[in-house]
Amino acid sequence: MGISYYTFQGISYLYLVYKAKDQPEKNFLNLTLYMLYFPKIMAGPIERHRKFLPQINLSGFKFDHQRVVEGGQLVMWGMFKKLVIGDTLGIVVNKVYADVEQFQGVPLIITFIIQPLQLYFDFSGYTDMALGFSRIFGIQLTDNFRRPFFAQTVGDFWRRWHITLSSWCNDFIYNRLLLKHRKWGNKAAVYAVFSSFLVIGIWHGANWTFVVLGILQGIALTYESLRSGKG
């Protein structure tokens, strides 16, 4: 449960400590809390230890009525998005995908349109609940979504959708590969983009459809990059 989230968090923590860019956390309880903090273990966000660990102060926790109210409201909003909107749309999507050959025309078009919305409300609903519970405890997590369907480009979409995953892959895959193969010139950027989105695709699911998804995103981003470069 939540293996991809605490794996990515563990990798970033170990890498930065190993490279002596960060000091290791000496309090085992704090480190365990960072890795296994329950609101984010199921659906993220992929929180960075640099932001999370300084917020932990178990001995100095104080009750704050306003914080509890705001956090509770965010939890309720997340539950509404997930249970009322996401799960309701999921009934339609799952019914069609369970036996696609029995449907044609309008039902398939409607399913194609609402599936991204179903994924968004389901996923962002979980995120809002994690942010809300954390606010009650006095911990600020990173928001994972910022109106992704208002994005103007594919690159802009990934800066708005699952923000912490995109940011993690940018810092620990894209930038590392770009630096390592900088002698390749533009080819290094293309290689880094495809490697990053291959990981993002596999992260979403261990089957070939998600590998293809990652490749298609890599193609789109490479095209955007080359096009903007020519401009």
Disulfide bonds with the S-S distance in Angstrom:
none
